[in-house]
Amino acid sequence: MNKLVNMNLIIDTIPERDPQLWAGETPPEKDTELGVGRSVAWQTPLHREAVKRALEWVR
């Protein structure tokens, strides 16, 4: 995980999801389709797909 953070592929410092700071619905704590978890998220879906394909190639 540290290597992915250092490569700027994921972030591991997701701020609080304070409902008062959002103009609409508060985003969910977890969205597996987008690659967002409670503590870690991909920078973009493209990064997630690139790592996924690289791992498939290694297998």
Summary of the structure (lengths in Angstrom):
residues: 59
radius of gyration: 13.4
end to end distance: 18.9
largest distance: 45.0
contacts: 105
relative contact order: 0.19
helix: 37%
strand: 10%
